[in-house]
Amino acid sequence: MKSREWHIKIEVKLLSLILLFSFWACYAKCQSFQDITLGPNDYILPITDLKIEEFIGNKKFTQTVVTRMEAQKAKFLAKECVKKRNTLIYRKLNNYILQYAGLEAQETKIVYINFFIPTKYDDPIRFNKGIPLVFGGGDRYFSLMINLKDETCFNFSVNSGY
């Protein structure tokens, strides 16, 4: 009888440890994007200034509003995406200005993020107005898209050289 009680105590302790680690892993993953802050280099583009339409696959996406929380989540996922795809850009990610624009079709919301390192000639007021059209510039300019529903990154595109 004592060996059975001992076995049950071990099982309860193991189950408690497994639940504790599962909760911690979920908490770490679920809370991670909320630790991201939007700062002076983050611009959520208002829907009134832009009219963006994009076809992704066979779906037509139209512009929609991006909330601060969605921008935070998109920024977190974008950092992870850049880290995996281009370590040189990732090292200087804090130098970039980020612009966020939302796209939506049916139940899918995409956040388009434009990254660029401004020159001394750039007027900061325009960062809220629209996405600059830049030819060349290399890794000073790149963009990507984040699917908020399935947390995937796609259309990672770095501008060509000078």
Secondary structure, 3 states (H helix, E strand, C coil): CHHHHHHHHHHHHHHHHHHHHHHHHHHHHHHHHHHCCCCCCEEECCCCCCCCEEEECCEEEEEECCCHHHHHHHHHHHHHHHHHHCHHHHHCHHHCEEEEEEEEECCEEEEEEEEECCCCCCCHHHHHCCCCCCCCCHHHEEEEEEECCCCEEEEEEECCCC
